Amino acid sequence: MNNFCKNCGTKLEGNEQHCPECGTPLNGVPEETLKYYENEEKRAKTSKWFKNSALFLIGAIIFLFVLAWAMSMSYR
């Protein structure tokens, strides 16, 4: 165990999980936590891409229907 906090330099008594002065985790961030946030970031990017693609596809379909309707009206 470190005798001092790496962030603020506060002297540590023993088996603290966090610095009593600044709250910095003393054992580092658990690997599961890092993986969770990395996966969340990837999911957010994928979700945004999917939403944008879906909106573009819906817009293109509506445009084609309007175009087809307008062309059918001009031939009457």
Rosetta blueprint (number, residue, H / E / L):
1 M L
2 N L
3 N L
4 F E
5 C L
6 K L
7 N L
8 C L
9 G L
10 T L
11 K E
12 L L
13 E L
14 G L
15 N L
16 E L
17 Q L
18 H E
19 C L
20 P L
21 E L
22 C L
23 G L
24 T L
25 P E
26 L L
27 N L
28 G L
29 V L
30 P L
31 E H
32 E H
33 T H
34 L H
35 K H
36 Y H
37 Y H
38 E H
39 N H
40 E H
41 E H
42 K H
43 R H
44 A H
45 K H
46 T H
47 S H
48 K H
49 W H
50 F H
51 K H
52 N H
53 S H
54 A H
55 L H
56 F H
57 L H
58 I H
59 G H
60 A H
61 I H
62 I H
63 F H
64 L H
65 F H
66 V H
67 L H
68 A H
69 W H
70 A H
71 M H
72 S H
73 M H
74 S H
75 Y L
76 R L
